[in-house]
Amino acid sequence: MAAQPQPNPGQLIEFHSALEGQVPSPFPASRAIPDWYKELPIEAPGPGPNPEIMPTIKRCPPFLEAITCGYIIPLAGDVIFTTDERGNLSFQATGPVVQTHPAAQYRSTPFASKIIVKFMNPWVIRTPPGYSTLLVPALNRFQNPFLILSGLVETDTYYREVHFPAICHLPPNAKFPMKRGTPLVQAIPILREPWRSISGATDDARRMEVEKELAANMHAYKDEHWRRKSFE
């Protein structure tokens, strides 16, 4: 009997740490969908005295896809940030969670007047040959007043922890606690391959096909074009 084809297990991304078992492990971003999104209705009335019922962003697959793409690297420990009346920042943390960042390293940048902190990442990311990892702020999550600076790392060859500088947007006289395990950074593996670009006129016939699909079915994007991605 011929051997049955085996399902493709997919590419493997690995997270290694000397503190494994002592700090929260990275996990698929689909496990950290924000509560506000889960509670959002799928439809809501529009403006005006006789409002039309309209779909909310919960009906927008690309918005949710950004939230669930890749893997979350969580905050390694509890930390409480405090600003005084002048906006000076101080913090108390359990363990090596966050550090100050030398201002000289970002002088003359658009955010030179801001306070930068560095969140310490205990995890080394390892990807297959030819794959890098895009590290971005946890996408479409808005409650964190620290904006992580994005980076792209060749994690197939660079076997070392990458830490996360972040711009502080806390106002003066603020106190902001962050709990251990808070979604901090989204790690998205990407294949390195050459690309080219061209510009041209719109393909009217092709665009009209999509317009007809949407006119017949408001969920045509999800039903006809969306393809499931898997991050486990």
N, C-alpha and C positions, 0 to 999 in steps of 0.2 A: 504494500500500500504506500502510495506517495505521501511524503511528509506534508502535513498541513502548514500553510504559511503562518508565521507567527506575527501577532500585531506589533507594530512599531512602538517600542517603549518610549521613544522620544529622546532628545538630547538630555544630558545630565549636567546640572549645575550643582556645585558642592559648596558648602559653607563650613569652614574649619576654624576652631578657636581653642586656645589653651585654656579658656574658661568654660568650655562646653560642659553643660550641666549646671553651671553656676549663674549663667545669664540667659535671658530669653533667646530662643533660637529664631532665625529667620523663618518665614512661612509664606505660603502663597497669598498674594494680595487679595484674592477672592474671599479670604477668611476675615478681612478687616473692612467690610463695607460699613460706612458710617451709619450710626443710628438714625440721623436726620434723613438720610436717603431711604432707609428702610421704611420710615414712617411717612414719607412723602406720598400724597395721593397720586394716582396715575392721571387724573383729570381734575381741572379746576375751572371756575367761571372766569371769563375774560372781562375786560373793562366795559363800562357803559351801563345804561339803565336796563337793557335787555341782553345780558351777557351771554355770549356763546360759550358752550363748554369746550375747553381747549385741553390738549394733552400737556402734561408737565414734562420736565426734563427726565422724569422716570421712564418716559416712553422713548428716550433717546439712547439707542444702543451704543453709539460712540462714547457718550459720557460715562456710562457704566463700564465699558470696555477699558477706558483709561484707569478707572479705579481698580479693576481686577487684573490688570496686566502685570506680569512678573511677580516679584517677591518683595515682601516687606522686611526690612532690617529694623527691629524695634529698639527703643531706648533701653540701654543696658541696666539702668538703675533709677531710683527716684531722685528727683532734683527739684528744688524750689528756687525760682528766680525772683529777685526783688530789685526794683529801681527806686532811687530816692527822688527828692523834689527836683533835682537837676538832671535826672535821667541816668545817673550813674548806676551801673548794673553790678549786683553781687549775687552769689548763688551758694546753696548748700546742697551737697550731693552725697549719696551713698556709694562710695567707691569712685574709681576713675571714670566718671561719666562724661564730664565736660571740662574744658579748659578755656582760658582766655586766649586770644589770638593776637599776635603782634600787629599793631596798626601799620607799621612800615611795609608790610607785605601787600597791603591793598591801598596804599596812598595813591592819589590821582585817579582812582576809580570813581564811578558814579555813586558808590556807596561809601566813600571815604569818611563821611561824617558820621556814619553809623557804627555801633558797637558790633564787632564780630566775635562770636564764640565758636569753639570747635567741639563738636560732639565726638566723643571717642568711640570708635567702632572696634569691637574685639574680634570681628570675623574676617577671615581671608576668604575671598571669593575665587572659585576655580571653575573655569568653563572649558569646553572642548577646544581643540585647535581651530583657530579661525574665528572664534567668537569673543567679542568684547562685552562689557557690561556698562550700560547707561545708568548712572546713579542720579536720581532726581528727587525733589521733594515728593512726599506721598501725594499722588495726584488727586485733584478735586476734593481735597480735604482742607478746610479753611480755618480751623480753630487754633492752629499752631501759630503763634506770633514770631516764630523763628523760621526764616526762609532759607532752606538749605541751598547752597550753591551747587549747581549741577556739574557733573563730570562724566567723562567717558574713559574707561580704564581697560587696558589689554589684559584681562583677567586669565587668559590662557597661558601667559608667560610670567606675569608679575605676581609672584606669590608672596604677598605682603598685605597687611591691613591698610585700608584706605579710610581716613577719617573725614569728617563732614563739617566744614566751616558753614556758618549760618549767620545771616543778618538778623539782628535783634530789632523787632518792631514794637517792643513794649513801650507804652507811654510812661512819663514820670509818675512816681507814687503808685506803682503797680506791684502786684504779687501774683506770680503764675507758677503753680505746681505742675510738674509733669511726672506721671507715674511710670514706673518700670513697665516695659512692654508696649508703651505708646508707639504707634506707627510713626517712624521717623523718616526713613528713606525708602524709595521704591527702586529695586534693582531689576533692570530689564535686559536680558541677554539679547545681543544682536549679532548677526552674521556680518563679518567684514567682507565686502565684495565691491568691485568697482561699479560706479554708476556714471551715467552721462545725462545731460538734460537738453531738451529742445523746447522751443515755444512755437505756437501755431494757432490757427483759427479753431474755434469750437466746432466739433463734429455735430452739426445740428440734428442730423437723423438719430444719432446715438443718444443725444440728450433728450430728444422728443420721446424716445422709447421709455426712458426713465420717468419722464413726466406722465406718460400714460399709465405706467405701473402705479405711480403714486396717486393718480386720480382715481384709479380703480381700487386701490388698497392703501390706506394711510400707513400700514405697517410693511410696505413693500421692501424698504431697505433691509429690515430684519429677515423677512421671508425669502427674499430673492438674492440678496447680496452679502449679507453677514455670514461669516464662517467662524465656527467655534474654535477658540484657542484653548490650549491646555497648559496649565502651570500647576504642577503637583509637588 
